[in-house]
Amino acid sequence: MSDVRTIYRGEVVHLCLEQVDLPNGQRAELEIVHHPGGAATVALDVNGQVCLLRQYRHAAGGWIWELPAGKLEKDELPQTTAMRELEEEAGRRAARCDSLGHILSSPGVFDEVIHLFLARDMTVVDTNHELHESIEVHWLPLDQALRMAQSGEILDAKTVAGLFRAQGLLLIAPSRQK
């Protein structure tokens, strides 16, 4: 059983206080942030370069490295979101898109699910950055991006997960790289 009281409803998130019965028999009041979810893309070109965005994020205290990503729009499939954001932010349209599964961004307080994809066979298109976005588009060798994730230079969780899942997929099925 769950009793829900809305504290705040914004354009992106919805904050609730929820009284829930836990599996251990206890009842708890939890603050839950509801989010429509998102999608992120590891875009890999024919030269083994991956797209990383250097993006200003006020909540993170400055510039961070991220994959092209965005919020799921109403009734939009995650793959559609991923491909739309890849075009808008990185200026690439992918002919091939493979799922890398999904992750939970912060399951203690968020219900957000982020879907991860590997995009290949790309063509150049115009970018369409939104007014609130401060983005630099960079293409780096995948092994360099993986080192950045391993060393902690990349702090964004979806980017770290996406890069290592892409590496895993490419190692398991090298013929898929072609």
C-alpha positions in Angstrom: 0.0 0.0 0.0 1.2 3.5 -0.8 -0.1 6.9 0.1 1.2 9.7 -2.2 1.3 13.4 -1.5 2.6 15.7 -4.3 5.1 18.3 -3.0 6.1 19.8 -6.3 5.2 19.3 -10.0 7.5 21.0 -12.5 8.1 20.7 -16.3 10.6 17.8 -15.9 10.3 16.4 -12.4 7.5 15.6 -9.9 8.4 15.3 -6.2 6.2 13.3 -3.9 6.2 12.1 -0.3 5.2 8.5 -0.4 4.1 6.3 2.6 5.2 2.8 1.6 5.1 -0.7 3.2 8.6 -2.2 2.9 9.3 -5.9 2.3 10.6 -6.1 5.9 7.2 -5.2 7.3 8.1 -1.6 8.1 6.3 1.5 6.9 8.4 4.4 5.7 7.9 7.9 4.3 10.1 8.3 1.2 10.8 11.4 -0.9 10.6 10.2 -4.5 11.4 12.3 -7.6 9.4 11.1 -10.6 11.1 11.7 -14.0 9.9 10.6 -17.4 13.3 8.9 -18.2 15.9 9.5 -20.7 18.1 8.0 -23.4 21.8 8.3 -24.1 23.9 7.3 -27.1 27.4 6.1 -27.5 28.0 7.3 -31.1 31.0 5.5 -32.7 32.3 6.6 -36.1 34.2 4.4 -38.6 37.5 5.5 -37.2 36.7 4.3 -33.7 36.0 7.8 -32.4 33.3 8.3 -29.9 31.2 11.5 -29.4 31.6 13.2 -26.0 29.9 16.4 -25.2 31.6 18.9 -22.9 28.6 20.5 -21.4 28.0 23.1 -18.8 25.8 21.8 -15.9 25.0 24.2 -13.2 23.9 21.4 -10.8 27.3 19.7 -11.3 29.2 22.9 -10.6 30.5 23.5 -14.1 31.7 21.7 -17.2 31.4 17.9 -17.5 31.8 15.2 -20.1 28.6 13.5 -21.3 27.2 11.3 -24.1 24.5 12.9 -26.3 21.4 12.4 -24.2 18.0 13.7 -23.4 14.6 13.3 -21.7 12.0 11.1 -23.1 9.1 13.1 -24.6 5.5 12.0 -24.0 4.8 8.8 -26.0 8.3 8.7 -27.4 10.2 5.5 -27.6 13.7 5.5 -26.0 15.5 4.7 -29.3 13.7 7.6 -30.9 14.8 9.9 -28.1 18.4 8.7 -28.4 18.5 9.3 -32.2 16.8 12.7 -31.9 19.3 13.9 -29.3 22.2 12.5 -31.3 21.1 14.7 -34.2 20.3 17.8 -32.1 23.4 17.7 -29.9 26.1 16.0 -32.0 25.0 16.6 -35.5 24.9 13.0 -36.5 22.2 10.7 -37.9 22.8 7.0 -37.3 21.7 4.2 -39.7 22.4 1.6 -37.0 21.4 1.6 -33.3 21.9 -1.2 -30.9 20.5 -1.3 -27.3 23.0 -1.3 -24.5 20.2 -1.9 -21.9 19.3 0.6 -19.3 20.4 2.0 -15.9 18.8 3.6 -12.9 20.2 7.1 -12.3 19.8 7.2 -8.5 17.3 4.6 -7.3 17.2 5.8 -3.7 15.3 8.9 -4.7 14.6 8.9 -8.5 12.5 6.6 -10.6 14.3 7.8 -13.7 15.4 5.0 -16.1 18.1 5.9 -18.7 18.2 3.8 -21.9 21.6 3.4 -23.5 22.3 2.8 -27.2 25.3 2.3 -29.5 25.0 4.2 -32.7 27.0 3.6 -35.9 26.9 4.2 -39.6 26.4 7.9 -39.2 26.0 10.8 -41.5 26.5 14.5 -40.7 23.4 16.7 -40.1 23.0 20.1 -38.6 23.0 20.5 -34.8 20.1 22.1 -33.0 21.2 23.1 -29.5 18.5 24.5 -27.2 19.0 28.0 -25.8 19.7 26.7 -22.3 22.4 24.3 -23.6 26.1 25.2 -23.5 27.7 22.3 -25.5 31.1 21.6 -27.1 31.1 18.5 -29.4 34.3 16.4 -29.3 35.2 13.2 -31.1 37.8 11.1 -29.2 39.2 7.6 -29.6 37.1 5.1 -27.7 40.1 3.9 -25.7 40.8 7.5 -24.6 37.2 8.0 -23.5 37.3 4.7 -21.6 40.5 5.8 -19.8 38.8 9.1 -18.9 35.9 7.1 -17.5 38.2 4.8 -15.6 40.3 7.6 -14.1 37.3 9.6 -12.9 37.7 12.5 -15.4 34.2 11.5 -16.7 31.9 11.8 -13.7 28.5 11.4 -15.4 27.1 7.9 -14.6 25.2 7.3 -17.8 28.3 8.2 -19.8 30.6 5.9 -17.7 28.0 3.0 -18.0 27.4 3.6 -21.7 31.1 3.6 -22.6 31.9 0.4 -20.8 28.7 -1.3 -22.0 29.6 -0.3 -25.6 33.2 -1.7 -25.1 31.7 -4.9 -23.8 29.3 -5.3 -26.7 32.2 -4.6 -29.2 34.5 -7.1 -27.5 31.8 -9.8 -27.4 30.8 -9.3 -31.0 33.7 -7.7 -32.9 32.0 -8.5 -36.2 29.3 -6.0 -35.3 31.8 -3.2 -35.5 31.8 -3.4 -39.3 
